[in-house]
Amino acid sequence: MSTGVWVLIVIIALVGGFVAGFFAARKYMEDYLKKNPPINEQMIKSMMLQMGQKPSEKKLHQMMTAMKLNYGKK
């Protein structure tokens, strides 16, 4: 084989590796964020206190459920 063919094979392999790595990393991060959402009940509680609202357990659970439903649609 000539040098040009080897260079072409290496370039195709690199591009294929980058594309496969990108999609694998993207899928991993989506799954990770679904399992470990960035906002938890404690954060919502502190935000509500900062806004001057008294958070009840019912309101916290409603907001968490709404956020999980909205996050799952993406």
Contacts in CASP RR format, 6 or more apart in sequence:
PFRMAT RR
TARGET T0000
AUTHOR 0000-0000-0000
METHOD contacts of the structure
MODEL  1
MSTGVWVLIVIIALVGGFVAGFFAARKYMEDYLKKNPPINEQMIKSMMLQ
MGQKPSEKKLHQMMTAMKLNYGKK
33 71 0 8 1.000
34 71 0 8 1.000
34 72 0 8 1.000
37 67 0 8 1.000
37 68 0 8 1.000
37 71 0 8 1.000
39 67 0 8 1.000
41 60 0 8 1.000
41 61 0 8 1.000
41 64 0 8 1.000
44 55 0 8 1.000
44 60 0 8 1.000
44 63 0 8 1.000
44 64 0 8 1.000
45 55 0 8 1.000
45 60 0 8 1.000
48 54 0 8 1.000
48 55 0 8 1.000
48 59 0 8 1.000
48 60 0 8 1.000
49 55 0 8 1.000
END
